[in-house]
Amino acid sequence: MDALKPAPAWRAARRILAVRPDNLGDVLMTTPALRALREGGDRHVTLLASGSGAHAAPFVPEVDALLTAPLPWLPAPAPDPAALRDTVAVLREAAFDAAVIFTVYSQSPLPAAMLCWQAGIPLRLAHCRENPYHLLTDWIPDPEPHELLRHEARRQLDLVGAAGFSTADERLSFRIPPEASLRAVAKLRAAGIDPERRWVVIHPGASAASRRYPAEHFAAVAEYLAAATDPGTRVQLVLTGEAHERELLEAIRGRANATLASLAGELDLGELAAVIAPAALLVSNNTGPVHLAAALGTPVVDLYALTNPQHAPWQVPHRVLFHDVPCRFCYRSVCPQGHHDCLRLLDPERVASAARELLQLGAELATPPLPARPVAAIEGGPPG
């Protein structure tokens, strides 16, 4: 496919299926590419998402419609084959003109391409490592990870760019409903937070064990931040997490010699965004709320497990912190070495220092996103 001369059929496509059956953060990092698909023409974009990523769809204005389906190439329990036949029927009935299959480079696009081919979608685009033959009408040989590493948002922008779609606004997208903001303020007040004073959100959870900073380290970070005497860094502290993480958050509160409000299990996605958006800062493991903060323009201290170098905060002031290890970029959900040293050896005082720096300097510390560069150029040590 010639990226400089996209096929007229792509320019004429009006009903586009965007396939991204991944987590919340993956969907958010795809929103600039979704915006590119919709700009410059009367196009309707339907997102085919998983249960986790689907939660973002109502808050993303670039998504016109949502489809969810049980897919056998996801880590969830395998569906009955009849469910896949039903999905093919739904896609065929929708009469899409084109499908763009978004993947991280460790994923194959071919199962989704087969689904779209069976549904009769005439145009099918993806990054692909092997020759897809008839499954993709247009494909880009995947250069990652051996020749190139890009931020996930850039990877997806490059994909749709090859078909002639672009946007001048490459920010992540998330729109907070006004009613969610009202509920969030009420819940902050109920937790003892004064909405008229600055607060920092601390998010200690993550779906993957390999991406979790130790609870005792989070407690130490909270103590350092609570001890601030400088007006520029004095803040209230709010813990966020899902209902099943209440025990984790309570353990942090119990360890920390600091006042910590907890909203564990209290917030839906819109309310979580409404708590993060006006916050002075988010301190978090590298998980969905980091990308939510990036979409909302909230500065981030990202405790970055060295599992994947492509998911740093995008176009927002941030500090990415880790302890360098020889086993970096393992792409594992569980530490294969069993030591978690890339996070366990990250000094809480260093985290608090980065937080104070962002609190003091604010938006002046905007950091550029991870550029596309040869793999050999990505070295250890904290960026910036």
N, C-alpha and C positions, 0 to 999 in steps of 0.2 A: 504493500500500500504506500503510495507516495504522499507523505505528510504535507507537501507543498501544494498538491493538486487533489484535494479530496474529491471522491466520487460524487457526481451530481445527486445520486440517490441519497447520500447522507444529508446533503443540504435540503433535500425535499422531505426527509423524514419528519413526521409530525407527532407520532405516538411512539415514545421511546421507553423501553424497559431498562431500568438501571438495576443490575443484579449485585447486591452487596449483603449477603447473609452472614454478617459478622457482628462484632460487639458495638456498643454505643460509640466508643471513641473512633472506631473505623468508619462508621457512618458519618460522624461529624467531620473527620478528615477528608471525606469524599465530597462534602458540600460545595467546595469551590468548583469541582468538576461538574457537579449537578447544575450549578448556576451557569456554567459555560454552555451546557447542553440547551438550556432554556433561552439564553440570550440570542438576540439577532433573528428571531423567528417565532412564529406562533406554534410553540411545541408544548406537548403535555408529557410530563415525566412521571412514570410510576416506579416506585421503589419496591423491589422484591427483597425482603429483609427477614432476618431471623427474629426470634422472640425478643432478644436483648436489643438489637439495633432498631427494631421496629418502634421502640418507645420514643426514639428521637423524631420520627416522621411528623407527628402533629405540630412540632415546634420548628420545622424546617420549611420556610416558604418556597424553596425550590422544588419541593416534593408535592405533586398534585394529587397523587393517589398512592395507596399502600396495599401491597399484597404480602401475606406471610404464607409459608408453606413448610411442611416437614421435609427435610432434604437429607438423603442418606450420606452425603459427604460432610456433614456437620458433626461435631462431637456429641450432640444430643442422641438419645436412643434412636436406633434406626427405625424409620417408619415402615408401615406395611407397603408393599409395592403398589397396591391399589391407590394409595394416597399420592404417589408420584404420577400415576396415570391421571388422577383428578387434577393435579397441578398443570399437567400438559393441556388438559381440556380447558381449564380456566384461561391459560395464556393464549391458546388458539382462539378462543371466543373473544378475547380482548383485541385481537387483530393489530398487534403492534407492528410498526414499520421497521423498527430496529431495536437491538438489544446491545447494551454495553455491559460487559462483565468485569467488575472491579475485583481485583485480588491483591493480596500481599504476595511477594515473589515466592514464598514457600508453598503457595497454594496452586493447584492446577485449575485452569479455567474450563477444562474439557467437560467435566460433568455438567456444569451449567450450560456450556455450549450445546451439549447433546440435548438438554432439556429444551433450549430455545429452538434448536433445529427441528426437534420433534413437534414443537408447537407451530412450526411454519413461519417463524419470524425471519424475514428475508435478509436482513443485514445483522451481522453478529461480529462484534469487535472485542478484542481482549489482548493483553500481553500473553505470550505463550512461549514456552521453552522448546517444545517439540512441534513438528509439523502437524497442524490440526486437520489438514486436508479439507473435507467438506464441512466440518463442524463450525469453522469460523470463516466468514467471507472476507474479513479483514483482520490481520493480526500483526502485532509488533513483536519481533524476537526479543525476549526478555533479557536485558543486559545485567540484571541484578541476580546475585550479589557479586559476581566475579569481575565485571567490568566497571560497575557503577553502583553507588548507593545514593538514593534520593530520599528526601522526606516523603512520607506516605502521601501527603497532599500534593506534592509536586509530581509524584509518580502518576497519580490519577489525572491531574491536569495535562500531563504529557500524553496520556492515552487518548483523551478526547480531543486534544490538540491535533493529533495525527489525522483525525477525521474532519478537521476544519473548525472545531468549536473552541472558543476562547472567551475570557472575561478579563476586564481590567481590575475587577474587585476579587482578589484571591483570598479574602478572609474566610474563616470558617463561619458557619451560619447557625444561629439559634435565636428564635423569637420568643420572648417571655410574655404569656398572657397577663393582662393587668390584674385579673383576679388571683393569679398565682402570686404576684407580688404582694397583694393585700394579705393573703393567707400567710406568706412567709414572714412578714413584719409581725403579725400576731403571734406566730410561733416563736420568733426571736424574743419578743417581749415576755412570753410565758416562760421561756428558758432563762430569763434574767439578763438578756442582752438589751442595752439601750440603743435603738436604731439611730439615734442622733450622734453616737460616738463611733469611732472606727473599730472594726473587728477584723480578725484574721480567721479564716476557715482552715481547720486541720482535718484532712481526710486520711485516716490510717489504714483503710481497707484496700483490697485489690482482689480480683478474681483468681489470679495466679499466685501461688505461694512464693514463687521466685521473685515477685515484685513487691514484697511486703517488708518495709522497714520495721525493725523490732519495736514492740510496744514500749519497752523501757527507754528506747532512744526517743520515741515520740514524747514520752513524759518529760525527758530531760530538755528537749527542744521547747516544750511548753513552759517549763520553769525558767529557762533563759529569757523567753519572750515576756513572761509575766514580770520579770525583775527589771524590765527597762524603766529608766527614769527620765530619759530624754523625751520631751513631748512629741518629737517626730516619730518615735518608735513605740510609744505607749498605746496598747490596743487591748481590746477584749478578745477572748479566745473561744471559738465555737468548734466543737467536734461534730462531724457528719459521718453517716454510715447507714447501711441498711439494717433492717430489724435483726437479722441473724448476727450482726456485728456488735450488738449492744454489750455483750460480755467483753469484747476487745476494748470498746470505748470506756467502759467502766473500769477496766484494769488500768488504762492510761490515767483516768481521773484519780484512781486510788494511789497510783505511784507518784503523781505530780504534786509538788508543793505549790499549787497554783489553782486559781479559780477557772474552771473549764465548764462551759455550758455544753450539754449534749443534746443533739437532735437526732439521735440514732433511731431509725425506723419511723421518723415523724414527717418526712418530706417525700412528696412525689417528685418526678423529674422537673416539672415546671417550678415547684417551690425550691428545690435544690438550686436551680439556676438563679432564682430570685434572691437566694441567700448569698450566692457566690458573686453575682454581678456587681453589687455595691460594695463588696468586701475590699479592704485595702490590699489583701493578699490571700492566695491559697498556698498552703504547704501540703503536699500530697505525694503519695506513691504515684508512679506513672500508670495511671488508669483513667477511666472515662472522665471524671471531673476535671482532670488536667486539660483535656480537649474542650470540655464545656467552658472552662475559664478562658481558654484561648478564643473561643467563639464570642465570649462576652467582653473581652478586653481586660480581664482581671489579671494582674501580675501573678506569676507562679514560681514557687520554689519546688522543683520537680526532683524527687528522690528517685533516681533513675537506675533501676537494676539493669545491668549490662546484658540484657537478653536480646535486644534489637535496637540498633542505632537510629532508626527511622521515625520514631514516634515522639520526638521532643515537642514542646509547645510551639505552635505555629503563629508567627507574626504577633507576638505579645511580649512585653517585658518579662524576662524569666532568668532563672539560674538553674542549670542542670547539674546535679551533684551526685557523685558516686565515688567509690574507692576502686581504682583500677586493678584489674586481675588478669592473669594470663588466659583465663577461660572466657573472656568477654565475648559478647555476641553469640551466646549459645542457642538462642531461640527456643528456650525450654520454659515450660510453665512451672517446673519443679527444678531446683538447683541440682544439676547432675553431679556436682562435687559434694553436695551435702553441707557446704560451709556458709553459703550466702554471703561471702566476704565482700562482694561488690556493694552491698548495703550494710551488712553487719559492722564493717570496719569504717563506715562513714561517721565521723565524729559529730555528735549532736551540736556541739558548739559551732562547728563549721556551718551547719544548717541554719542555726539561729543567726549567725553573722550575715549569711546571705539574705535571710529574711529582713534583718534590720537594714541592710543596704538598700533593698528594694523599697522598703517602707519609707526610708529617708529620701531616696532619689525619685521614686515613683516612675512616671512615664518617660523620664529622661533616659532611663536605662533600657529602652527598647532594643532587643537583640534580634539580629536577622535570623531567619529560619535556616535550618541545616541545608547547605547548598549541595547540588549534585557534584560529586567529585570521585576520583578513583578510590577504590577500597583501600589502597595502600596509604592514602592520605589521612584516613580516619585513625587517629591515635588516641591513646588513653589520656586520662586526666580531665578535670572538669572544664567544659567549654566556658569561655568568657571569664 
